[in-house]
């Protein structure tokens, strides 16, 4: 079973994504900011991290930067899921090493398919 960490500070988005990914056979872990993602990463290596950019405490960009420095996480796919839809934001996310960048609003069906395509 694939493990996914979903990091977002919006409760409704977290609940909706958690339900959909569980229904599609994923082990789902929920984080409300980047620091919670890093806590999970101390004890597990997920297959995918779905990362919002605008979060309190530690934003998505900073979180990705820390993830990319960890040799144990080199096979973990990181996907930004953000309301920041400016081409410069998308370009920055991809240059930082994200495997994909999905803008809100999004289709859960397409998002799951995009993640499956990464494997």
C-alpha distances in whole Angstrom, upper triangle without the diagonal:
4,7,10,13,16,19,22,25,26,24,24,22,20,20,19,17,15,15,15,11,10,12,10,7,6,7,10,13,16,19,23,24,24,25,22,19,21,21,17,17,20,17,14,13,10,9,12,15,17,20,23,26,29,28,30,30,28,28,25,27,28,24,23,26,25,22,23,26,23,22,19,17,19,16,14,15,17,19,22,22,26,29,31,31,34,34,35,32,30,31,31,27,27,29,28,25,22,20,21,23,23,26,27,27,24,23,19,19,20,18,14,16,17,14,13,16,16,13
4,7,10,13,16,19,23,23,22,23,20,18,18,18,15,13,15,14,10,10,12,10,7,5,6,9,11,14,17,20,21,20,22,19,16,18,19,15,15,18,16,12,10,7,6,8,11,13,16,20,23,25,25,27,27,25,24,21,24,24,21,20,23,22,18,20,22,20,20,16,14,16,13,11,11,14,15,18,19,22,26,27,28,31,30,31,28,26,28,27,23,23,26,24,21,18,17,18,20,20,23,24,24,21,20,17,17,18,15,12,14,14,11,10,13,13,11
4,7,10,13,16,20,21,20,20,18,15,16,17,13,12,14,13,10,10,13,11,9,6,5,6,8,11,13,17,18,17,18,15,13,15,15,11,12,14,13,9,8,5,5,7,9,11,14,17,20,23,21,24,24,22,21,19,21,22,18,17,20,19,16,18,20,18,18,15,13,15,13,10,11,12,14,16,17,21,24,25,27,29,29,30,27,25,27,26,22,22,25,22,20,17,16,17,19,19,22,22,23,21,20,17,18,18,15,13,16,16,12,12,16,14,13
4,6,10,13,16,17,17,17,15,12,14,14,10,9,12,12,8,10,13,11,10,7,6,5,6,9,11,14,15,14,16,13,11,13,14,11,11,15,14,10,9,6,6,5,6,7,10,14,17,19,18,20,21,19,18,16,18,19,15,15,18,18,14,17,19,17,18,16,13,15,13,10,9,10,11,13,13,17,20,22,23,26,26,27,23,22,24,23,19,20,22,20,18,15,14,15,16,16,18,19,20,18,18,14,16,16,13,11,14,14,10,12,15,13,13
4,6,10,13,14,14,16,13,10,13,14,10,9,13,13,10,12,15,14,14,10,9,6,5,6,7,10,11,11,12,10,7,10,11,8,9,13,12,10,10,7,8,6,5,6,8,11,14,16,15,17,17,15,15,13,16,16,12,13,16,15,13,16,18,16,18,16,13,15,14,11,10,10,10,12,12,15,18,20,22,25,25,25,22,21,23,22,18,19,21,19,17,15,15,15,16,16,18,18,19,18,18,15,18,18,14,13,17,16,13,15,18,16,16
4,7,10,11,11,12,10,7,10,11,8,8,11,12,10,12,15,14,15,11,11,7,6,5,6,8,10,10,13,10,8,12,13,11,12,16,16,14,13,10,11,8,6,5,6,8,12,14,12,15,16,14,13,11,15,16,13,13,17,16,14,17,20,19,21,19,16,18,17,13,12,10,10,10,9,12,15,17,19,22,23,23,20,19,21,20,17,18,21,19,18,14,15,14,14,13,15,14,16,15,16,13,16,16,12,12,16,15,13,15,18,16,18
4,7,9,10,12,10,8,11,12,10,10,14,15,13,15,18,18,18,15,14,11,9,6,5,5,6,7,10,8,7,11,12,11,12,16,16,15,15,13,14,11,8,6,5,6,9,10,9,11,12,11,10,8,12,13,10,12,15,15,13,16,19,18,21,20,16,19,18,15,14,11,10,10,9,11,14,15,18,20,22,22,18,18,20,19,15,18,20,18,17,14,16,15,14,14,14,14,16,16,17,15,18,18,15,15,19,17,15,18,20,19,20
4,6,8,10,7,6,10,11,10,11,14,15,15,17,19,20,20,17,17,13,11,8,7,5,6,9,11,10,10,14,15,14,16,19,20,19,19,16,17,14,11,8,7,5,8,8,7,9,12,11,10,9,13,14,12,14,17,17,16,19,22,22,24,23,20,22,22,18,16,13,12,10,9,9,11,13,16,19,21,21,17,17,20,19,16,19,21,19,19,16,18,16,14,13,13,12,14,14,16,15,18,18,15,16,20,19,17,20,22,21,23
4,6,9,8,8,11,13,12,13,16,18,18,19,22,22,23,20,19,16,14,10,8,5,6,10,12,11,12,15,16,16,18,21,22,21,22,19,21,18,14,12,10,8,10,8,6,7,10,11,10,11,15,15,14,16,19,19,19,22,24,24,27,26,23,25,25,21,20,17,16,13,12,11,12,14,18,20,23,22,19,20,23,21,18,21,24,21,22,19,21,20,17,16,15,14,15,16,19,18,21,22,18,20,23,22,21,24,26,25,27
4,6,6,6,9,10,11,12,15,16,17,18,20,21,23,20,20,16,15,11,10,8,10,13,15,14,15,18,19,19,21,24,24,24,24,21,22,19,16,13,12,9,12,10,9,11,14,15,13,14,17,19,17,19,22,22,22,25,27,27,30,29,25,27,27,23,22,19,17,14,12,11,12,15,17,20,23,23,20,20,24,23,20,23,26,24,24,21,22,20,18,16,15,12,13,14,17,16,19,20,17,19,22,22,21,24,26,25,27
4,5,5,6,9,10,10,12,14,15,16,18,20,21,19,18,15,14,10,10,8,12,15,17,15,16,19,19,19,21,24,24,23,24,21,22,20,17,14,14,12,15,14,12,13,16,17,16,17,20,21,19,21,24,24,24,26,29,28,31,29,26,29,28,24,23,20,19,17,14,14,15,18,21,24,26,27,23,23,27,26,23,26,28,26,26,23,24,22,20,18,17,15,15,16,17,16,19,21,18,19,23,23,21,24,27,26,28
4,5,5,6,9,10,11,12,14,16,17,19,20,19,19,15,15,12,13,12,15,18,20,18,18,22,22,21,24,26,26,25,25,22,23,20,18,15,15,13,16,15,14,16,20,20,19,18,22,23,22,23,26,27,25,28,31,30,33,31,28,30,29,25,23,21,19,17,14,14,14,18,20,23,26,27,24,23,27,27,24,26,29,27,27,24,24,22,20,17,16,13,13,14,15,13,17,18,16,17,21,21,21,23,25,25,27
4,6,5,6,8,10,11,12,14,15,17,18,17,17,13,13,11,12,11,13,16,18,16,16,20,21,19,22,25,25,23,23,20,20,17,15,12,12,10,14,13,13,16,19,18,17,16,19,21,19,20,23,24,23,25,28,28,30,28,25,27,26,22,20,17,15,14,10,11,12,15,17,21,23,24,21,20,24,23,20,22,26,24,24,20,21,18,16,14,13,10,10,11,12,10,14,15,13,14,18,18,17,20,22,22,24
4,6,5,6,9,10,10,12,14,15,16,14,14,10,10,7,9,8,11,14,16,14,14,17,18,16,18,21,21,20,20,17,18,15,13,10,11,10,14,14,13,15,17,17,16,15,19,20,18,19,22,22,21,24,26,25,28,26,23,25,24,20,18,16,15,14,11,13,14,18,20,23,25,26,22,21,25,24,21,23,26,24,23,20,20,19,17,15,15,13,14,13,14,12,15,17,14,14,18,18,17,19,22,21,23
4,6,5,6,9,10,11,12,14,16,14,14,11,11,9,11,11,15,18,19,16,16,20,20,18,21,24,23,22,22,19,20,17,16,13,15,14,18,18,16,18,21,21,20,19,23,24,21,22,26,26,24,27,29,28,31,28,25,28,26,22,21,19,18,17,15,16,17,21,22,26,28,29,25,25,28,28,24,26,29,28,27,23,23,21,20,18,18,15,15,15,15,12,15,17,15,15,19,20,18,20,23,23,24
4,6,5,6,9,10,11,13,15,14,14,12,13,11,14,14,17,19,22,19,18,22,22,20,23,26,25,23,23,20,20,17,16,13,15,14,18,18,18,20,23,22,21,20,23,25,22,23,27,27,25,27,30,29,31,29,26,28,26,22,20,19,17,17,14,15,16,20,21,25,26,28,25,23,27,27,24,25,29,27,26,22,22,20,19,16,16,13,13,12,11,9,12,14,12,12,16,17,16,18,21,21,23
4,5,5,6,8,10,11,12,11,12,9,11,10,12,13,15,17,20,17,16,20,20,18,20,23,22,20,20,16,16,13,12,10,12,12,16,17,17,19,22,21,19,17,21,22,20,20,24,24,22,24,27,26,28,26,22,24,22,19,17,15,14,14,11,14,15,19,20,23,25,26,23,21,24,24,21,22,26,24,23,19,19,17,16,14,14,13,13,11,11,7,10,12,10,10,13,14,13,15,18,18,19
4,6,5,6,8,10,11,9,9,6,8,8,11,13,15,17,19,16,15,19,19,16,18,21,20,18,18,15,15,13,13,11,13,14,18,19,18,20,22,21,20,19,22,23,20,21,24,24,22,24,27,26,27,25,22,24,22,19,17,17,15,16,14,16,19,22,23,26,28,29,25,24,27,27,23,24,28,26,24,21,20,19,19,17,18,16,16,15,14,11,13,15,13,12,15,16,14,16,19,19,20
4,6,5,6,9,10,10,11,9,11,11,15,16,19,21,23,20,19,22,22,19,22,25,23,21,21,18,18,16,16,14,17,17,21,22,21,23,25,25,24,22,25,27,24,24,28,28,25,28,31,29,30,28,25,27,25,21,20,20,18,19,17,19,21,24,25,29,30,31,28,27,30,30,26,27,31,29,27,24,23,21,21,19,20,18,17,15,14,11,12,15,14,12,16,17,16,17,20,21,21
4,6,5,6,9,9,11,10,13,13,16,18,20,22,24,21,20,23,23,21,22,25,24,22,21,17,16,15,15,13,16,17,21,22,22,24,27,25,24,22,25,27,24,24,27,28,25,27,30,29,30,27,24,26,23,20,18,18,16,17,15,18,20,23,23,27,28,30,27,25,28,28,25,25,29,27,26,22,21,19,19,16,18,16,15,13,11,7,9,12,10,9,12,14,13,14,17,18,18
4,5,5,6,5,8,7,10,11,15,17,19,20,22,19,17,21,21,18,19,22,21,18,17,14,13,11,12,11,15,16,20,22,21,24,25,24,23,20,23,25,22,21,25,25,22,24,27,25,26,24,21,22,20,17,15,15,14,16,15,18,20,23,23,27,28,29,26,24,27,27,23,23,27,25,23,20,18,17,18,16,18,17,17,14,13,9,10,12,10,8,11,13,11,11,15,15,15
4,5,5,5,6,6,10,12,15,18,20,22,23,20,18,22,21,18,20,22,20,18,18,14,14,14,15,14,17,19,23,24,23,26,27,26,25,23,26,27,24,24,27,27,24,26,29,27,28,25,22,24,21,19,18,18,18,19,18,21,23,26,27,31,31,33,29,27,30,30,26,27,30,28,26,23,22,21,21,20,22,20,20,18,16,12,13,16,14,11,14,16,14,14,18,18,18
4,6,7,10,10,14,15,19,21,24,25,26,23,22,25,25,22,23,26,24,21,21,18,17,16,17,16,20,21,25,27,26,28,30,29,28,26,29,30,27,27,30,30,27,29,32,30,31,28,25,27,24,21,20,21,20,21,19,23,25,27,28,32,32,34,31,29,32,32,28,28,32,31,28,25,23,22,23,20,22,21,20,18,15,12,12,15,14,11,13,16,15,14,18,19,18
4,6,9,10,14,16,19,22,24,24,26,24,21,25,25,21,22,25,24,20,19,16,14,14,16,15,19,21,24,26,26,29,30,29,27,25,27,29,26,25,29,29,25,27,30,28,28,26,23,24,21,19,17,18,18,20,18,22,24,27,27,30,31,32,29,27,29,30,26,26,30,29,26,23,20,20,21,19,21,21,20,17,15,11,10,13,12,8,10,13,11,10,14,15,15
4,7,9,13,15,19,22,24,24,26,23,21,23,23,20,21,23,21,18,17,14,13,13,15,16,19,22,25,28,27,29,30,29,28,25,28,29,26,25,28,28,24,26,29,27,27,24,22,23,20,18,17,19,18,21,20,24,26,29,29,32,33,34,31,29,31,31,27,27,30,29,26,23,21,21,22,21,23,23,23,20,18,14,14,16,14,11,13,15,13,12,15,16,15
4,6,9,12,15,19,20,21,22,19,17,19,19,16,17,20,18,15,14,10,10,10,12,13,16,19,22,24,23,26,27,25,24,22,24,25,22,21,25,24,21,23,25,23,24,21,18,20,17,14,14,15,16,18,18,21,24,26,27,30,30,32,28,26,28,28,25,25,28,26,23,20,19,19,20,19,22,21,22,19,18,14,14,16,14,10,13,14,11,11,15,15,14
4,7,10,13,17,19,19,20,17,15,17,17,13,14,17,15,12,12,9,10,10,12,13,16,19,22,24,23,24,25,24,23,21,24,25,21,21,24,23,20,22,24,22,23,19,17,20,17,14,15,16,17,19,19,22,25,27,28,31,32,33,29,27,30,29,25,26,28,26,24,21,20,20,22,21,23,23,24,21,20,16,17,19,16,14,16,17,14,14,18,17,16
4,7,10,13,15,16,17,14,12,15,15,11,13,16,14,12,12,9,11,10,10,11,13,16,19,21,19,21,22,20,20,18,21,22,18,19,22,21,18,21,23,21,23,20,17,20,18,15,15,15,15,16,16,19,22,24,26,29,30,30,27,25,28,27,23,24,27,25,23,20,19,19,20,19,21,20,21,19,18,15,16,18,15,13,16,17,14,15,18,18,17
4,7,10,12,13,13,10,9,12,11,8,11,13,12,11,11,9,11,10,9,10,12,14,17,19,17,18,18,17,18,16,19,19,16,17,20,19,16,20,21,19,21,18,16,19,18,14,15,14,15,16,16,18,21,23,25,28,29,29,26,25,27,26,22,24,26,23,22,19,19,19,20,19,21,20,21,20,20,17,19,20,17,16,19,19,16,18,21,19,19
4,7,9,11,12,8,8,12,11,9,12,15,14,13,14,12,14,12,10,10,11,12,15,16,13,15,16,15,15,14,18,18,15,16,20,18,17,20,22,20,23,20,18,21,20,16,16,15,15,15,14,16,19,21,23,26,28,28,24,23,26,25,21,23,26,23,22,19,20,19,19,18,19,18,19,19,19,16,19,20,17,16,20,20,17,19,22,21,21
4,6,7,8,5,6,9,9,8,11,14,14,14,14,13,15,13,10,10,9,10,13,13,10,11,12,11,12,12,15,15,12,14,17,16,15,18,20,19,22,20,17,20,20,16,16,14,14,14,13,15,18,19,22,25,26,26,22,22,24,23,19,22,24,21,20,18,19,19,18,18,19,18,20,19,21,18,21,22,18,18,22,21,18,21,24,22,23
4,7,8,6,8,11,11,12,14,16,17,17,18,16,19,16,13,11,10,9,11,11,7,8,10,10,10,11,15,14,12,15,17,17,16,20,21,21,24,23,20,23,23,19,19,16,16,14,13,14,16,18,21,23,25,25,21,21,24,22,19,22,24,21,21,19,21,20,19,18,18,17,19,19,21,19,22,23,19,20,24,23,21,24,26,24,25
4,6,6,7,9,10,11,13,15,17,17,17,16,18,16,12,11,9,8,9,9,5,6,7,6,7,8,11,11,9,12,14,13,14,17,18,18,22,21,18,21,22,18,18,15,15,13,13,13,15,16,20,22,23,23,19,20,22,19,17,20,21,18,19,17,19,19,18,18,18,17,19,20,22,21,24,24,20,21,24,23,21,24,26,24,25
4,5,5,6,9,10,11,13,15,15,15,15,17,14,11,11,8,9,9,10,7,8,7,5,6,6,9,8,5,9,11,10,10,13,15,15,18,18,15,18,19,16,16,13,13,12,13,14,17,17,20,22,23,22,18,19,20,18,15,18,19,16,16,15,17,18,17,18,18,19,21,21,24,22,25,24,21,22,24,22,20,23,25,22,24
4,5,5,6,9,10,11,14,15,15,16,18,17,13,14,12,13,13,13,10,9,7,6,9,10,12,10,8,11,13,10,11,15,15,15,19,18,16,19,20,17,18,16,17,16,17,18,20,20,24,25,27,25,21,22,24,21,19,21,22,18,19,18,20,21,21,21,22,22,25,25,27,25,28,28,24,24,27,26,23,26,28,25,26
4,5,5,6,9,10,12,13,14,14,17,15,12,13,11,13,14,14,11,11,10,9,11,11,14,13,10,13,15,13,13,16,17,16,19,18,16,19,20,17,17,15,16,16,17,18,20,21,24,26,28,27,23,23,25,23,20,22,24,20,20,19,21,21,21,21,22,22,24,24,25,23,26,26,22,23,26,24,22,24,27,24,25
4,5,5,6,9,11,10,11,10,13,11,8,10,9,11,13,14,11,12,11,10,11,10,13,11,8,10,12,11,9,13,14,13,16,15,13,16,16,13,14,12,13,13,15,16,19,20,23,25,26,25,21,21,23,20,17,19,21,17,17,15,17,18,18,19,20,20,22,22,23,21,24,24,20,20,23,21,18,21,23,21,21
4,5,5,7,9,10,11,11,14,13,11,13,12,14,15,16,14,14,12,10,12,11,13,11,8,10,11,8,8,12,12,11,14,13,11,15,16,13,15,13,15,16,17,19,22,22,25,27,27,26,23,23,24,21,18,20,21,17,17,16,18,20,20,21,23,24,26,25,27,25,27,27,23,23,26,24,21,23,25,22,23
4,5,5,8,9,11,12,16,15,13,15,14,16,17,18,15,15,13,12,14,14,17,14,11,14,15,12,12,15,15,13,16,15,14,17,18,16,17,16,18,19,20,21,25,25,28,30,31,29,26,26,27,25,22,24,25,21,21,20,21,23,23,24,26,26,28,27,29,26,28,29,25,24,27,26,23,25,27,25,25
4,5,6,6,8,9,13,12,11,13,13,16,18,19,17,17,16,14,16,15,17,16,12,14,16,13,12,15,16,13,16,13,12,16,16,13,15,14,17,18,19,21,24,25,28,30,30,30,26,26,27,25,22,23,25,21,20,19,20,21,22,23,24,25,26,25,26,24,26,26,22,22,24,23,20,22,24,22,22
4,5,5,6,8,11,12,10,13,14,17,18,20,18,18,17,15,16,15,16,15,11,12,14,11,9,12,12,10,12,10,9,12,13,11,13,13,16,17,19,21,25,25,27,29,30,28,25,25,26,23,20,21,22,19,18,17,18,20,21,22,25,25,27,26,27,25,26,26,23,22,24,23,19,21,23,20,20
4,6,8,11,14,15,14,17,17,20,21,23,20,20,18,16,18,18,19,17,14,15,16,12,11,14,14,11,13,10,11,15,16,14,17,17,19,21,23,25,28,28,31,33,33,32,28,28,29,26,23,25,25,22,21,20,21,24,25,26,28,29,31,30,31,28,30,30,26,26,28,27,23,25,27,24,23
4,7,10,14,15,14,18,18,21,23,25,22,22,21,19,21,20,22,20,16,17,19,16,14,17,17,13,15,11,12,16,16,14,17,18,20,22,24,26,29,30,33,35,35,34,31,30,31,29,26,26,27,24,23,22,22,25,26,27,29,30,32,30,31,28,29,30,26,25,27,26,23,24,26,24,23
4,6,10,12,12,15,16,20,22,24,22,23,21,19,20,19,21,19,16,16,18,15,13,15,16,13,13,10,10,13,13,11,14,15,18,20,21,24,28,29,31,33,33,32,29,28,29,27,24,24,25,22,20,19,20,22,23,24,27,28,29,28,28,25,26,26,23,21,24,23,19,20,23,20,19
4,7,9,10,13,15,19,21,23,22,23,22,19,20,18,19,18,15,14,16,14,11,13,14,11,11,8,7,10,9,7,11,12,15,18,20,23,26,27,29,31,30,30,27,25,26,25,21,21,23,20,17,16,16,19,21,22,25,26,28,26,26,23,24,24,21,19,21,20,16,18,20,17,16
4,5,7,10,13,16,19,21,20,22,22,19,19,16,18,18,15,14,16,15,11,14,16,13,13,10,8,11,9,6,8,10,12,15,17,20,24,25,26,28,28,28,25,23,24,23,20,20,22,19,16,15,14,16,18,19,22,23,25,22,22,20,21,21,17,16,18,17,13,14,17,14,13
4,7,10,13,17,19,22,22,24,24,21,20,17,19,19,16,14,17,17,13,14,17,14,14,12,9,10,7,5,6,9,11,14,16,20,23,24,25,27,27,27,24,22,23,22,19,18,20,18,15,13,12,14,16,17,21,22,23,21,21,18,18,18,15,13,15,14,10,11,13,10,9
4,6,9,13,16,19,18,21,21,19,17,14,16,17,14,12,15,15,12,13,16,15,15,13,10,11,9,6,5,6,8,11,12,16,19,20,21,24,23,24,21,19,20,19,16,16,18,16,13,11,10,11,13,14,17,18,20,18,18,15,16,16,12,11,13,12,8,10,12,10,10
4,6,10,12,15,15,17,18,15,14,11,13,14,10,9,13,13,10,12,15,14,16,14,10,12,11,7,6,5,6,8,10,13,17,18,19,22,22,22,18,17,19,17,14,14,17,15,13,10,10,11,12,13,15,16,18,17,17,15,17,16,13,12,15,13,10,13,15,12,13
4,7,10,13,13,16,17,15,13,10,12,14,11,10,14,15,12,14,18,17,19,18,14,15,14,11,8,6,5,6,6,10,13,15,16,19,19,20,16,15,17,16,13,14,17,15,13,10,10,10,10,10,12,13,15,13,14,12,15,14,10,11,14,12,10,13,15,13,15
4,6,9,9,13,14,11,9,6,9,11,8,8,12,13,11,13,16,17,19,18,15,16,16,12,10,7,6,5,6,8,11,12,14,17,18,17,14,13,16,14,11,13,15,13,13,10,11,10,9,10,11,12,14,14,16,15,17,16,13,14,17,14,13,16,18,16,18
4,6,7,10,13,11,8,6,9,11,10,10,14,15,14,16,19,20,22,22,18,19,20,16,14,10,9,6,5,5,8,9,12,15,16,16,12,12,15,14,11,14,16,14,15,12,14,12,10,10,10,10,12,13,15,15,18,17,14,16,18,16,15,19,20,18,21
4,6,9,11,9,5,4,6,9,9,9,12,14,14,15,18,19,22,22,19,20,21,18,16,12,10,7,7,6,8,8,11,13,14,13,10,11,13,11,9,13,14,12,14,12,14,13,10,11,11,11,14,15,18,18,21,20,16,19,21,19,18,22,22,20,23
4,7,10,9,6,6,9,10,11,12,15,16,17,19,21,22,25,25,22,23,24,21,19,15,14,10,10,7,8,8,12,14,16,15,12,13,16,14,12,16,18,16,17,15,18,16,14,14,12,12,15,16,20,20,23,22,19,21,24,22,21,25,26,24,26
4,7,6,5,7,10,10,10,13,15,15,16,19,20,21,25,24,21,23,24,21,19,16,15,12,11,10,11,12,16,17,20,19,15,17,19,17,15,18,20,17,19,17,19,18,16,16,15,14,17,18,21,20,24,23,20,22,25,23,22,25,27,25,27
4,6,6,9,12,11,11,15,16,16,17,20,21,22,26,26,23,25,26,23,22,19,18,16,15,14,15,15,19,20,23,21,18,20,22,19,18,21,23,20,21,20,23,22,20,20,19,18,20,22,25,24,27,27,24,25,28,27,25,29,30,28,30
4,7,10,12,10,10,14,15,14,16,19,19,20,24,24,22,24,26,23,22,19,19,17,17,16,18,18,22,23,25,23,19,21,23,20,19,22,23,19,21,20,23,23,21,22,21,21,23,25,27,26,30,29,26,27,30,28,26,30,31,29,31
4,7,8,6,6,10,11,10,12,15,16,17,21,21,18,20,22,19,19,16,16,14,15,15,17,16,20,21,22,20,17,19,20,17,15,19,19,16,17,17,20,20,18,20,20,20,22,23,26,25,28,27,24,25,28,26,24,27,28,26,28
4,6,6,6,9,10,11,12,14,16,17,21,21,18,20,21,18,17,14,14,11,12,11,13,13,16,17,19,17,13,15,17,14,12,16,16,13,15,14,17,17,15,16,16,16,19,20,23,22,26,24,21,23,25,23,21,25,26,24,26
4,6,5,6,9,10,10,12,14,16,19,19,16,17,18,15,14,10,10,8,9,9,12,11,14,16,17,15,12,12,14,12,9,12,14,11,12,10,13,13,12,13,14,15,17,18,21,20,23,21,18,20,22,19,18,22,22,20,22
4,5,5,6,9,10,11,13,15,18,19,16,17,18,16,15,11,11,9,11,11,14,12,14,15,15,13,10,11,12,9,7,10,11,8,10,9,13,13,12,14,15,17,20,20,23,22,25,23,20,22,24,21,19,23,23,20,23
4,5,5,6,9,10,11,13,17,18,15,16,19,16,16,13,14,12,15,14,17,15,18,18,19,17,14,15,15,12,11,14,13,10,12,12,16,16,15,18,18,20,23,23,26,25,28,26,23,24,26,23,22,25,26,23,25
4,5,5,6,9,10,11,15,15,13,14,16,13,13,10,12,11,13,14,17,16,19,20,20,19,15,16,17,14,11,14,14,11,12,11,14,15,15,17,18,19,22,22,24,23,26,24,21,22,24,21,19,23,23,20,22
4,5,5,6,9,10,13,14,11,12,13,11,11,8,9,9,12,14,17,16,18,19,18,17,14,14,14,11,9,11,11,8,8,8,11,12,12,15,17,19,21,21,23,22,24,23,19,20,22,19,17,20,21,17,19
4,6,5,7,9,12,14,12,12,15,13,13,11,13,13,16,16,19,18,20,20,20,17,15,15,15,12,10,12,11,7,8,10,13,15,15,18,20,22,25,24,27,26,28,26,23,24,25,22,20,24,24,20,22
4,5,5,7,11,12,10,12,14,13,14,12,15,15,18,19,22,20,23,23,23,21,18,19,19,15,14,15,15,11,11,12,15,17,18,20,22,24,27,26,28,27,29,28,24,25,27,24,21,24,25,21,23
4,5,5,9,9,7,8,11,9,10,9,12,13,16,18,21,21,22,23,23,21,19,18,18,16,13,14,14,11,10,10,13,15,16,19,21,23,25,24,26,25,26,25,21,22,24,21,18,21,21,18,19
4,6,7,9,7,7,10,9,10,10,13,14,17,19,22,21,23,23,22,20,18,17,17,14,12,12,12,9,7,9,12,14,16,19,21,24,26,25,27,26,27,26,22,23,24,21,19,21,21,17,19
4,6,9,8,9,12,12,14,13,16,17,21,22,25,24,26,26,25,23,21,21,20,17,15,16,15,11,11,13,15,18,20,23,25,27,30,29,31,29,31,29,26,26,28,25,22,25,25,21,22
4,5,6,7,10,10,13,13,17,18,21,23,27,26,28,28,28,26,23,23,22,20,18,18,17,14,13,14,16,19,21,24,26,28,31,29,31,29,30,29,26,25,27,24,21,23,24,20,20
4,5,5,9,10,13,14,18,20,23,26,29,28,30,30,29,28,25,24,24,22,19,19,18,16,14,15,16,20,22,25,28,30,32,31,32,30,31,30,26,26,27,24,21,23,23,19,19
4,6,8,9,12,14,17,20,23,25,29,29,30,31,30,29,27,25,25,23,21,20,20,18,15,16,16,20,22,25,28,30,32,30,31,28,29,28,25,24,25,23,20,21,22,18,18
4,5,5,9,10,14,16,19,22,25,25,26,28,27,26,23,22,22,20,17,17,17,15,12,13,13,16,18,21,24,26,28,26,27,25,26,25,21,21,22,20,17,18,19,15,15
4,6,8,10,14,16,20,22,26,25,26,27,26,25,23,21,20,19,16,15,16,13,10,11,11,15,18,21,24,26,28,26,27,25,26,25,21,21,22,19,16,18,18,14,14
4,6,9,13,16,19,22,26,25,26,27,26,26,23,21,21,20,17,16,17,15,12,12,11,14,17,19,23,25,27,25,25,23,23,22,19,18,19,17,14,14,15,11,10
4,6,10,13,16,19,23,23,24,25,24,24,21,19,20,19,16,15,16,14,11,10,9,12,15,17,20,22,24,22,22,20,21,20,17,16,17,15,12,13,14,10,10
4,7,10,13,16,20,20,20,22,21,21,19,16,17,17,13,12,14,13,10,8,6,8,11,13,17,19,21,19,19,17,18,16,13,13,14,11,8,11,11,8,9
4,7,10,13,16,16,17,19,18,18,15,13,15,14,10,10,12,10,8,5,5,7,9,11,14,16,18,17,18,16,18,16,13,13,15,12,10,13,13,10,12
4,6,9,13,13,14,16,16,16,13,11,13,13,9,9,12,11,9,6,6,5,6,7,10,13,15,13,14,14,15,13,10,11,13,10,8,12,12,10,13
4,6,10,10,11,13,13,14,10,9,11,11,7,9,12,11,10,7,8,6,5,6,8,10,13,12,14,14,16,14,11,13,15,12,11,15,15,14,16
4,7,9,10,13,14,15,12,10,14,13,10,12,15,14,14,10,11,9,6,5,6,7,9,9,11,11,14,12,9,12,14,12,12,15,16,15,18
4,5,7,10,12,13,9,9,13,13,10,13,16,15,15,12,14,11,8,6,5,6,9,9,13,13,17,15,12,15,17,15,15,19,19,18,22
4,6,9,12,13,10,10,14,14,13,15,18,18,19,16,17,14,10,9,6,5,7,10,13,15,18,16,14,18,20,18,18,22,22,22,25
4,6,9,9,6,8,11,11,10,13,15,15,17,14,16,14,10,9,7,8,10,12,16,18,20,18,16,20,21,19,19,23,23,22,25
4,6,8,7,7,10,11,11,13,15,16,17,15,16,13,9,9,6,8,10,12,15,17,20,17,16,19,20,18,19,22,22,21,25
4,5,5,6,9,10,11,13,14,16,17,16,18,15,11,12,9,12,14,15,19,21,23,20,19,23,23,20,22,25,24,23,27
4,5,5,6,9,10,11,12,14,16,15,16,13,11,12,11,14,16,16,20,22,23,20,19,23,23,19,21,24,23,22,25
4,5,5,6,9,10,10,12,14,14,16,14,12,14,13,16,18,19,22,24,26,23,21,25,25,21,23,26,24,23,27
4,5,5,6,9,10,11,13,12,14,12,9,11,10,13,16,17,20,21,24,21,19,22,23,19,20,24,23,21,25
4,5,5,6,9,10,11,10,11,9,6,9,9,12,15,15,18,19,21,18,16,19,20,16,17,21,19,18,21
4,5,5,6,9,10,10,12,10,9,12,12,16,18,18,21,22,24,21,19,22,22,18,19,22,20,19,22
4,6,5,6,9,9,12,11,10,13,14,17,19,20,23,23,25,22,20,23,23,20,20,23,22,20,23
4,6,5,7,6,9,8,7,10,12,15,17,17,20,20,22,20,17,19,20,17,16,20,19,17,20
4,5,5,5,7,7,7,11,13,16,19,18,20,21,22,19,17,19,19,15,15,18,17,14,18
4,5,7,10,11,11,15,16,20,22,22,24,25,26,23,20,23,23,19,19,22,20,17,20
4,6,9,11,11,15,17,20,22,22,24,24,26,23,20,22,23,19,18,21,20,17,20
4,6,9,10,14,17,20,22,21,23,23,24,21,18,20,20,17,15,18,17,14,16
4,5,7,10,13,16,19,17,19,19,20,18,15,16,17,13,12,15,15,12,14
4,7,10,14,17,19,17,18,17,18,15,13,14,14,10,9,12,11,8,11
4,7,10,13,15,13,15,15,15,13,10,12,12,8,9,12,11,9,12
4,7,10,12,11,13,14,15,13,10,13,14,10,11,14,14,12,16
4,7,9,7,10,11,12,10,8,11,12,9,11,14,14,13,17
4,6,6,10,12,14,12,10,14,15,13,14,17,17,17,20
3,5,9,10,13,12,11,14,16,14,16,19,19,19,23
4,7,9,12,11,11,14,16,15,16,19,20,21,24
4,6,9,8,7,11,12,11,13,16,16,17,20
4,5,5,6,9,10,10,12,14,15,17,19
4,5,5,6,8,10,11,12,14,16,17
4,5,5,6,9,10,11,12,15,16
4,5,5,6,9,10,10,12,15
4,5,5,6,9,10,11,13
4,5,5,6,9,10,11
4,5,5,6,9,10
4,5,5,7,9
4,5,5,7
4,5,6
4,5
4
